[in-house]
Amino acid sequence: LTKPFSFAELLARLRALVRRGATERPPFLSVGDLTLDPATRRVSRADTPVELTAKEFALLEYFMRHPGEVLSRTRLIEHVWDFAYEGDSNVVDVYVRYLREKVDRPFGSSSIETVRGAGYRLREEPASAPADQG
């Protein structure tokens, strides 16, 4: 938080911190054949390691903490980027594409689903990727 700041912004950030820290987190996350270890920051799919940037890791971790839920771009920006992020929501689309290239495409399946007009959802069981995906 940089100075000067408004009291309302301080309260909003404190509420967000309390909300994030309120749940006990499992030592690792697993959705289908996708595994993520927050402590070591390692990701694997079908026992094959997947290299991700810090932001890709944070985005995938948020998806994996909410499997099957439709996550709007706004919600993803608030929780993965920052409460005060003021950029374009297109950044979510870009990073979802990066994740798909690393987590889905090499394995011939699709775990991250686009829900038209609503956002994205991490499937609990990956679907076969269409042949025309490029």
LINQUIBEL-V593548 format. One line per field, one symbol per residue. ss: DSSP state (@ for helix, = for strand, . for the rest). burial: # if it has 16 or more other ideal C-beta (glycine too) atoms within 10 Angstrom, else .. A space follows every 50 residues. Layout:
# LINQUIBEL-V593548
ss=???
burial=???
This chain:
# LINQUIBEL-V593548
ss=......@@@@@@@@@@@@@@@.......===..====....====..=== ...@@@@@@@@@@@@.....=.@@@@@@@@@........@@@@@@@@@@@ @@@@@@@.=======...==========......
burial=............................#.##.###.#....#.#....# .#...######.#####...#.#.###.###.........##..##..## .###..#.####......#####..#........
